[in-house]
């Protein structure tokens, strides 16, 4: 007879090297995506409003940096 405690839903899953690889590679693609979307969006806004100084592009890149550091902090905190 199987032990009913073998498949408890609240047990943490074991971390395998493949799972870690997939998690961090997905994070890398997410980081690239955030930078590309926010910087190109800022560039489009600069061209749309005929700005002589790339204010929206710089704001997009700064927002991307802040969000990426937040995601890194969240990822590190959830490793424990």
C-alpha positions in Angstrom: 0.0 0.0 0.0 1.5 3.4 -1.0 2.3 6.0 1.6 -0.2 8.9 1.4 2.4 11.4 2.5 4.5 10.8 -0.6 2.5 13.3 -2.8 1.6 16.2 -0.6 0.8 19.3 -2.6 2.8 21.7 -0.4 6.1 20.0 -0.7 8.7 22.1 -2.5 9.9 20.8 -5.8 13.5 19.7 -6.1 15.7 22.1 -8.1 17.4 20.4 -11.0 20.1 21.9 -13.2 17.7 21.9 -16.2 15.0 23.8 -14.2 17.6 26.4 -13.1 18.9 26.8 -16.6 15.3 27.3 -17.9 14.5 29.8 -15.1 17.6 31.9 -15.7 17.4 31.8 -19.5 13.8 32.9 -19.3 14.8 35.7 -17.0 17.5 36.8 -19.5 15.0 36.9 -22.4 12.6 38.8 -20.2 15.3 41.3 -19.4 16.2 41.8 -23.1 12.5 42.2 -23.9 11.9 44.9 -21.3 14.9 46.9 -22.5 13.9 46.6 -26.2 10.3 47.5 -25.7 10.9 50.4 -23.4 13.8 51.9 -25.3 12.1 51.5 -28.7 8.9 52.9 -27.2 10.7 55.9 -25.9 12.4 56.4 -29.2 9.1 56.3 -31.0 7.6 58.8 -28.6 10.7 61.1 -29.1 10.1 61.0 -32.9 6.3 61.3 -32.6 6.6 64.5 -30.5 9.6 65.8 -32.4 11.9 66.0 -29.4 15.4 67.4 -29.8 16.6 65.7 -26.7 15.8 61.9 -26.3 13.9 62.4 -23.0 11.4 59.5 -23.6 14.2 57.1 -24.7 16.2 57.9 -21.5 13.1 57.6 -19.4 12.4 54.2 -21.0 15.9 52.9 -20.4 15.9 54.2 -16.8 12.5 52.5 -16.2 13.9 49.3 -17.8 16.9 49.4 -15.5 14.8 49.9 -12.4 12.4 47.1 -13.3 15.3 44.7 -14.1 16.9 45.3 -10.8 13.6 44.8 -9.1 13.2 41.4 -10.9 16.7 40.4 -10.0 16.1 41.3 -6.3 12.8 39.4 -6.4 14.5 36.4 -8.0 17.3 36.3 -5.4 14.9 36.7 -2.5 12.8 33.8 -3.7 15.7 31.4 -4.0 15.7 30.7 -0.2 
